Amino acid sequence: MEDFDLVIRNGTVATASDIMQCDVGIVDGKVVALGRNLARGWQEIDAAGKLVLPGGVDAHCHLDQPMEEGLEMADDFRSGTISAACGGTTTVIPFAAQAKGQSLRAAVEDYHRRAEGKAVIDYAFHMIVSDPTEKVLKEELPQLISEGYTSFKIYMTYDDLKLNDRQIIDVLAIARREGAMVMIHAENADCIAWLTEQLEDAGLTAPKYHATSRPMLVEREATHRAIALSELVDVPILIVHVSGKEAIEQIRWAHGHGLRIYAETCPQYFMLTADDLDQEGYHGAKCICSPPPRDKENQQYIWDGLANGLFTVFSSDHAPFRYADPKGKMPGGKEVPFRYIPNGTPGLETRLPLLFSEGVGKGRIDLNRFVALTATDPAKMYGLYPQKGTIAIGADADIAIWDPHKEVVIANEHLHHNVDYTPYEGVMVTGWPTTTLSRGEVVYDGKDPQGVIGRGEFLKCGLPDPARPRKR
């Protein structure tokens, strides 16, 4: 009689803290045994010569998010989660975005409708708070946090999303009281608006000028201000998609003063530079994101931060706008000034292979740090650990089996998202998942997506470890 539903044999199992040669026994979608020479399973996977890693947790991605009229994200929960699974990710946390004038609860309910019956891997929601009315602050936000929506994002830029400093303070105070984690997009909106107008008056509207309109100082100033507001309220925050040296210096200063400031970065900040926005014709629009990529020097600062612990989370910030699409990077079907180009790049499927190849493969980070950045620490940050983010007794059997020597030339035609380009076209990576398991079920077999559409489950998040309320 078989003791396990599935046994993964002969692999090298790595967590954020350990590397071990052992088998993994799985029953009812959970890891129930780690050891050598485990009893037989109904199914067996031979992982000899391969790495057995926790499935990735992509804690910052955008799927089927409501957009302003005329724009549309290309990936919904079906295509987005399939793409994630094929890149070794087994949990995604996209955003239920509140529009100004809308109830926050209505935004969450709408997002559930968008997700229902589509995901192939498990998912949770962050909220985006853009209109912190008295009802939102006193009723909706505390209630939703208690119901398992324990993290939310606020913006210091974008006219339809940004909060002023007083609003940010009010929101941070709720987070402190309730134990929620606040993610902050830190860029100075007024500086960006002024620079954009100067560039437009000079006729400088090509995609490359997006980077000119968002120099590092606008990120530096906003990061400094976010840290000060966090210090005032005495609450941890996470600065998302940090792009380079000047914001990093602010965060390091905060760490030196004992402040609980966490930081996230993304592949575009060590793979791309501002020069990628200066491609022939309009193609630079493909690489427009905010903050924009910087330069080679700043890529090294990103690597240093990934290696030395400054960054806690490594996410894709997947923003799936098609290039040749009137609802995407060409609004209305035409080339437009950079101000009107939807921000963001796709990256759900390529996030892990890029960091593995450029980081682990080239000796910039070790394997344990790779697991921590991509799975364990995001799960802890957002209240999903130890159910997600590790290989341990009792954890969900969310596992990616990697061939560390597999060479892949990234080509959009081989990716599974619904976007018509990848900014990493032609990049050679070494290391790619050959099998992805979600709760013990194969959702990617190394060639094709597997798993029933809609099998993914919604996850209620516990209170994030770094943000639990302090005893009063």
C-alpha positions as CSV (number, residue, x, y, z in Angstrom):
1,M,0.0,0.0,0.0
2,E,1.3,3.4,-0.9
3,D,1.9,5.8,2.0
4,F,1.8,9.0,-0.1
5,D,-0.2,10.6,-2.9
6,L,3.0,11.8,-4.4
7,V,6.7,11.5,-3.7
8,I,9.4,13.8,-5.1
9,R,12.6,11.8,-5.0
10,N,16.3,12.4,-5.2
11,G,16.2,16.2,-5.5
12,T,18.0,18.9,-3.7
13,V,15.5,20.6,-1.5
14,A,16.2,24.3,-0.6
15,T,14.4,26.6,1.7
16,A,15.3,30.1,2.9
17,S,17.6,28.6,5.5
18,D,18.6,25.1,4.5
19,I,19.7,22.9,1.6
20,M,19.2,19.2,1.9
21,Q,19.2,16.0,-0.1
22,C,15.8,14.4,0.6
23,D,12.5,13.1,-0.7
24,V,9.3,15.0,-0.2
25,G,6.1,13.1,0.7
26,I,2.8,14.7,-0.1
27,V,-0.7,13.7,1.0
28,D,-4.0,15.7,0.3
29,G,-2.0,18.6,-1.1
30,K,0.2,19.0,2.0
31,V,3.8,18.2,2.7
32,V,3.8,15.4,5.3
33,A,7.3,14.0,5.2
34,L,10.9,15.0,4.4
35,G,13.4,12.3,4.5
36,R,15.6,9.8,2.6
37,N,14.1,6.7,1.0
38,L,10.5,7.5,1.8
39,A,7.9,4.8,1.2
40,R,6.2,4.6,-2.2
41,G,3.6,7.1,-3.5
42,W,0.8,6.7,-5.9
43,Q,2.7,9.0,-8.1
44,E,6.4,9.7,-8.1
45,I,8.6,12.4,-9.6
46,D,12.3,11.8,-10.0
47,A,14.1,15.1,-9.3
48,A,17.6,13.7,-9.6
49,G,20.0,16.5,-10.6
50,K,17.3,19.1,-10.0
51,L,16.4,21.7,-7.3
52,V,13.2,21.3,-5.4
53,L,12.1,24.8,-4.3
54,P,9.1,26.4,-2.7
55,G,6.7,27.8,-5.4
56,G,7.2,31.5,-5.9
57,V,5.0,34.0,-4.2
58,D,4.5,37.0,-6.6
59,A,3.2,39.6,-4.1
60,H,3.0,42.5,-6.5
61,C,1.2,41.9,-9.9
62,H,-1.7,43.4,-11.7
63,L,-4.4,41.2,-13.2
64,D,-7.7,42.3,-14.8
65,Q,-7.5,45.5,-12.7
66,P,-10.3,48.1,-13.6
67,M,-8.8,50.8,-15.7
68,E,-9.8,54.2,-16.9
69,E,-12.1,54.3,-19.9
70,G,-10.5,53.0,-23.1
71,L,-7.7,51.0,-21.4
72,E,-7.7,47.3,-20.5
73,M,-5.2,44.9,-19.0
74,A,-4.4,41.9,-21.3
75,D,-4.2,39.3,-18.6
76,D,-7.1,38.1,-16.5
77,F,-6.9,35.6,-13.7
78,R,-6.9,32.7,-16.2
79,S,-4.0,33.8,-18.4
80,G,-2.1,35.5,-15.6
81,T,-2.1,32.5,-13.3
82,I,-1.2,30.1,-16.1
83,S,1.7,32.3,-17.0
84,A,2.8,32.5,-13.4
85,A,2.7,28.7,-13.0
86,C,4.8,28.2,-16.0
87,G,7.5,30.4,-14.5
88,G,7.5,28.5,-11.1
89,T,5.1,30.8,-9.2
90,T,2.3,29.2,-7.2
91,T,0.7,32.2,-5.4
92,V,-0.1,35.6,-6.7
93,I,-1.4,38.7,-4.9
94,P,-2.9,41.3,-7.3
95,F,-4.9,44.4,-6.4
96,A,-8.5,45.2,-5.7
97,A,-8.4,48.8,-6.7
98,Q,-10.8,51.4,-5.3
99,A,-11.7,54.2,-7.6
100,K,-12.4,57.6,-6.2
101,G,-16.0,57.8,-5.1
102,Q,-16.3,54.0,-4.9
103,S,-16.8,52.0,-1.8
104,L,-13.6,50.0,-0.9
105,R,-15.8,46.9,-0.2
106,A,-17.4,47.3,-3.6
107,A,-13.9,47.2,-5.1
108,V,-13.1,44.0,-3.3
109,E,-16.4,42.4,-4.3
110,D,-15.9,43.3,-7.9
111,Y,-12.4,41.8,-7.9
112,H,-13.8,38.5,-6.5
113,R,-16.2,38.4,-9.5
114,R,-13.3,39.0,-11.9
115,A,-11.3,36.2,-10.3
116,E,-14.0,33.6,-9.7
117,G,-13.6,30.3,-11.6
118,K,-10.5,31.4,-13.5
119,A,-7.3,30.9,-11.5
120,V,-5.1,27.8,-11.7
121,I,-3.0,28.6,-8.7
122,D,-4.0,30.2,-5.3
123,Y,-4.3,33.9,-4.9
124,A,-4.9,36.6,-2.3
125,F,-5.8,40.3,-2.7
126,H,-4.1,43.5,-1.7
127,M,-6.4,46.5,-1.7
128,I,-5.6,49.9,-3.3
129,V,-7.0,52.8,-1.2
130,S,-7.5,55.9,-3.3
131,D,-10.4,57.5,-1.5
132,P,-10.0,57.3,2.3
133,T,-13.3,58.7,3.3
134,E,-14.5,58.6,6.9
135,K,-16.6,55.5,6.1
136,V,-13.6,53.8,4.6
137,L,-11.3,54.7,7.5
138,K,-13.7,53.9,10.3
139,E,-15.7,51.0,8.9
140,E,-14.7,49.4,5.6
141,L,-10.9,49.2,6.0
142,P,-10.9,47.8,9.6
143,Q,-13.6,45.3,8.7
144,L,-11.8,44.2,5.5
145,I,-8.5,43.8,7.4
146,S,-10.3,41.5,9.9
147,E,-11.6,39.5,7.0
148,G,-8.2,38.6,5.6
149,Y,-7.4,41.6,3.3
150,T,-4.4,42.6,5.5
151,S,-2.3,44.7,3.1
152,F,-3.0,47.6,0.9
153,K,-1.3,50.0,-1.4
154,I,-1.3,53.7,-1.5
155,Y,0.1,56.1,-4.1
156,M,2.0,59.4,-3.9
157,T,1.6,59.9,-7.6
158,Y,-1.0,59.4,-10.4
159,D,-3.9,61.9,-10.3
160,D,-6.6,59.2,-10.0
161,L,-4.9,57.4,-7.2
162,K,-2.6,59.7,-5.2
163,L,-3.2,60.6,-1.5
164,N,-2.0,63.8,0.2
165,D,0.2,63.6,3.3
166,R,-2.7,64.0,5.7
167,Q,-4.6,61.2,4.0
168,I,-1.5,59.0,4.2
169,I,-1.2,59.7,7.9
170,D,-4.8,58.8,8.5
171,V,-4.4,55.5,6.5
172,L,-1.1,54.7,8.3
173,A,-2.9,55.2,11.7
174,I,-5.5,52.6,10.8
175,A,-2.8,50.2,9.6
176,R,-0.9,50.6,13.0
177,R,-4.1,49.9,15.0
178,E,-5.2,46.9,12.9
179,G,-1.8,45.3,12.1
180,A,-2.0,45.8,8.3
181,M,0.9,46.2,6.0
182,V,1.0,49.4,3.8
183,M,2.7,49.4,0.5
184,I,3.7,52.8,-0.8
185,H,4.4,53.9,-4.4
186,A,6.9,56.7,-3.7
187,E,7.2,59.4,-6.3
188,N,6.6,63.1,-6.0
189,A,3.5,63.9,-8.1
190,D,4.0,67.7,-8.3
191,C,7.6,67.4,-9.5
192,I,6.6,64.9,-12.2
193,A,3.7,67.1,-13.4
194,W,6.0,70.2,-13.6
195,L,8.7,68.3,-15.5
196,T,6.2,66.8,-17.8
197,E,4.8,70.2,-18.7
198,Q,8.3,71.6,-19.4
199,L,9.1,68.6,-21.7
200,E,5.8,68.9,-23.5
201,D,6.3,72.7,-24.0
202,A,9.6,71.9,-25.6
203,G,8.0,69.2,-27.9
204,L,9.8,66.4,-26.1
205,T,7.1,63.7,-25.9
206,A,8.7,60.5,-27.2
207,P,8.7,57.5,-24.9
208,K,12.3,58.1,-23.7
209,Y,11.3,61.3,-22.0
210,H,9.2,59.4,-19.6
211,A,12.5,58.7,-17.8
212,T,13.4,62.4,-18.0
213,S,10.2,63.3,-16.3
214,R,10.9,61.0,-13.4
215,P,14.5,61.5,-12.3
216,M,15.7,59.7,-9.2
217,L,15.2,62.8,-7.0
218,V,11.4,62.5,-7.3
219,E,11.6,59.0,-6.0
220,R,14.2,60.0,-3.4
221,E,12.0,62.8,-2.0
222,A,8.9,60.7,-1.8
223,T,10.7,57.8,-0.2
224,H,12.1,60.2,2.4
225,R,8.6,61.6,3.0
226,A,7.1,58.2,3.3
227,I,9.7,57.2,5.8
228,A,9.0,60.3,7.9
229,L,5.3,59.7,7.9
230,S,5.9,56.1,8.9
231,E,8.1,57.3,11.7
232,L,5.5,59.8,12.9
233,V,2.8,57.2,13.1
234,D,5.2,54.4,14.3
235,V,4.1,51.8,11.8
236,P,6.1,49.7,9.3
237,I,5.7,50.3,5.6
238,L,7.0,48.7,2.4
239,I,8.4,50.9,-0.3
240,V,7.6,49.1,-3.6
241,H,9.5,48.9,-6.9
242,V,12.6,50.7,-5.7
243,S,14.7,51.6,-8.8
244,G,18.1,52.7,-7.6
245,K,20.7,54.4,-5.4
246,E,18.9,57.5,-4.2
247,A,15.8,55.7,-2.8
248,I,18.1,53.0,-1.4
249,E,20.1,55.5,0.5
250,Q,17.0,56.8,2.2
251,I,15.9,53.3,3.2
252,R,19.4,52.5,4.5
253,W,19.3,55.7,6.6
254,A,16.0,54.5,8.0
255,H,17.4,51.1,8.9
256,G,20.3,52.8,10.6
257,H,17.8,54.7,12.8
258,G,15.9,51.5,13.7
259,L,12.8,52.2,11.6
260,R,10.8,49.4,10.3
261,I,11.0,50.2,6.6
262,Y,10.8,47.4,4.1
263,A,11.7,47.5,0.4
264,E,10.8,45.7,-2.8
265,T,12.4,45.7,-6.2
266,C,11.7,44.0,-9.6
267,P,13.5,42.5,-12.6
268,Q,13.2,45.6,-14.7
269,Y,15.6,47.5,-12.4
270,F,18.5,45.1,-12.9
271,M,17.6,44.0,-16.5
272,L,16.7,47.3,-18.2
273,T,18.1,50.9,-18.3
274,A,16.6,54.2,-19.4
275,D,18.2,53.5,-22.8
276,D,15.6,50.8,-23.4
277,L,13.0,53.6,-23.5
278,D,14.9,55.1,-26.4
279,Q,14.3,52.3,-28.9
280,E,13.6,53.0,-32.6
281,G,10.3,54.6,-33.2
282,Y,7.7,54.1,-30.5
283,H,9.0,50.8,-29.2
284,G,10.4,52.4,-26.1
285,A,6.8,52.5,-24.9
286,K,7.2,48.8,-24.1
287,C,9.6,49.6,-21.3
288,I,7.7,52.5,-19.7
289,C,7.1,51.9,-16.0
290,S,7.3,54.0,-12.9
291,P,9.8,54.5,-11.5
292,P,11.6,54.1,-14.7
293,P,14.7,51.9,-15.1
294,R,17.9,53.9,-14.4
295,D,21.4,53.0,-15.6
296,K,24.1,50.4,-15.2
297,E,25.5,52.0,-12.0
298,N,22.1,51.8,-10.4
299,Q,21.7,48.2,-11.5
300,Q,24.6,47.4,-9.2
301,Y,23.0,49.2,-6.3
302,I,19.9,46.9,-6.9
303,W,22.1,43.8,-6.8
304,D,23.8,45.0,-3.6
305,G,20.5,45.5,-2.0
306,L,19.2,42.1,-3.0
307,A,22.4,40.5,-1.6
308,N,22.7,42.4,1.6
309,G,19.2,42.2,2.9
310,L,18.0,45.8,2.1
311,F,15.3,44.3,-0.1
312,T,12.8,41.9,1.6
313,V,10.6,41.2,-1.4
314,F,11.3,40.6,-5.1
315,S,8.2,41.0,-7.3
316,S,7.3,41.2,-10.9
317,D,5.0,44.3,-10.8
318,H,3.4,42.5,-13.8
319,A,1.4,45.2,-15.7
320,P,0.0,43.5,-18.8
321,F,-0.7,46.1,-21.5
322,R,-0.4,45.0,-25.1
323,Y,1.9,47.1,-27.3
324,A,0.0,47.1,-30.6
325,D,-3.4,47.6,-29.0
326,P,-5.8,50.6,-28.8
327,K,-6.6,49.5,-25.3
328,G,-2.9,49.2,-24.4
329,K,0.3,51.1,-25.1
330,M,-1.2,52.7,-28.2
331,P,-4.4,54.3,-26.7
332,G,-7.0,54.8,-29.4
333,G,-4.7,52.9,-31.8
334,K,-2.1,55.6,-32.2
335,E,1.3,56.6,-30.9
336,V,0.8,59.1,-28.0
337,P,3.0,61.4,-25.9
338,F,4.7,59.5,-23.0
339,R,2.3,61.1,-20.5
340,Y,-0.6,59.0,-21.9
341,I,1.2,55.6,-22.3
342,P,0.0,53.1,-19.7
343,N,2.7,52.4,-17.3
344,G,4.1,48.9,-16.6
345,T,5.8,45.9,-18.1
346,P,4.9,42.2,-18.2
347,G,6.9,39.8,-16.1
348,L,5.0,37.1,-14.2
349,E,6.6,34.2,-16.0
350,T,10.1,35.6,-16.3
351,R,10.5,37.0,-12.8
352,L,12.0,33.8,-11.2
353,P,14.2,32.7,-14.2
354,L,15.7,36.1,-14.5
355,L,16.7,36.3,-10.8
356,F,17.9,32.7,-10.7
357,S,20.0,33.1,-13.8
358,E,21.4,36.6,-13.1
359,G,21.6,36.2,-9.4
360,V,22.2,32.6,-8.3
361,G,23.8,31.5,-11.6
362,K,26.3,34.4,-11.6
363,G,27.1,34.3,-7.9
364,R,25.4,37.5,-6.9
365,I,23.1,35.9,-4.4
366,D,22.9,32.3,-3.0
367,L,20.1,29.8,-3.4
368,N,18.7,30.4,0.1
369,R,18.5,34.2,-0.6
370,F,16.7,33.5,-3.9
371,V,14.1,31.4,-2.0
372,A,13.7,34.1,0.7
373,L,13.2,36.9,-1.8
374,T,10.8,35.2,-4.1
375,A,8.8,33.0,-1.8
376,T,9.4,32.9,2.0
377,D,9.7,36.6,2.8
378,P,6.7,37.7,0.7
379,A,4.6,35.0,2.4
380,K,5.7,36.3,5.8
381,M,5.2,39.9,4.7
382,Y,1.6,39.3,3.8
383,G,0.4,36.8,6.4
384,L,0.6,33.6,4.3
385,Y,3.5,31.8,6.0
386,P,4.0,28.9,6.7
387,Q,1.1,27.7,4.5
388,K,2.9,29.3,1.6
389,G,6.5,30.1,0.9
390,T,8.4,27.1,2.3
391,I,8.8,23.3,2.0
392,A,8.0,22.1,5.5
393,I,5.7,19.6,7.3
394,G,2.2,20.9,7.1
395,A,2.8,23.5,4.4
396,D,0.9,23.4,1.1
397,A,2.7,21.3,-1.4
398,D,3.4,24.4,-3.6
399,I,6.7,23.3,-5.2
400,A,8.7,24.2,-8.3
401,I,11.3,21.7,-9.5
402,W,14.1,23.5,-11.3
403,D,16.7,22.3,-13.8
404,P,19.5,24.7,-12.8
405,H,21.4,24.0,-16.1
406,K,18.5,24.4,-18.6
407,E,19.3,27.2,-21.0
408,V,16.4,29.1,-22.4
409,V,16.3,32.1,-24.8
410,I,13.3,34.1,-23.7
411,A,10.9,34.6,-26.6
412,N,7.4,36.0,-26.3
413,E,6.0,33.3,-28.5
414,H,6.9,30.7,-25.8
415,L,5.4,32.6,-22.9
416,H,1.9,32.1,-21.7
417,H,0.7,35.6,-20.8
418,N,-1.7,37.4,-23.1
419,V,0.7,40.3,-23.8
420,D,2.2,40.7,-27.3
421,Y,5.7,41.3,-26.2
422,T,8.3,40.8,-23.4
423,P,10.9,43.4,-22.6
424,Y,13.4,40.5,-22.2
425,E,13.1,39.1,-25.8
426,G,16.3,37.3,-26.7
427,V,17.8,37.2,-23.2
428,M,19.5,33.9,-22.5
429,V,18.8,32.5,-19.0
430,T,20.2,29.4,-17.3
431,G,17.8,27.7,-15.0
432,W,14.0,27.2,-15.5
433,P,11.3,25.2,-13.8
434,T,10.5,21.8,-15.3
435,T,7.5,21.0,-13.0
436,T,5.3,23.3,-11.0
437,L,3.0,21.8,-8.3
438,S,0.1,23.7,-6.6
439,R,-1.2,21.9,-3.5
440,G,0.4,18.7,-4.9
441,E,-1.2,19.0,-8.4
442,V,1.0,19.5,-11.5
443,V,0.1,22.8,-13.0
444,Y,3.1,22.9,-15.4
445,D,4.9,19.9,-16.7
446,G,7.8,21.6,-18.3
447,K,6.1,21.8,-21.7
448,D,2.5,22.8,-21.3
449,P,0.2,24.3,-18.6
450,Q,-1.8,21.7,-16.7
451,G,-4.5,21.9,-14.0
452,V,-8.1,22.7,-14.2
453,I,-9.1,26.3,-14.8
454,G,-10.7,27.6,-11.6
455,R,-8.9,25.2,-9.3
456,G,-7.0,28.1,-7.6
457,E,-8.4,29.1,-4.2
458,F,-8.7,32.5,-2.7
459,L,-6.5,32.9,0.4
460,K,-7.4,34.9,3.4
461,C,-4.3,36.5,4.8
462,G,-3.3,36.6,8.4
463,L,-1.8,39.6,10.0
464,P,1.6,40.2,8.4
465,D,4.5,39.3,10.7
466,P,6.3,42.7,10.4
467,A,3.0,44.7,11.1
468,R,1.4,42.9,14.0
469,P,0.1,45.5,16.5
470,R,2.5,46.2,19.3
471,K,1.3,45.6,22.8
472,R,-0.1,48.7,24.4
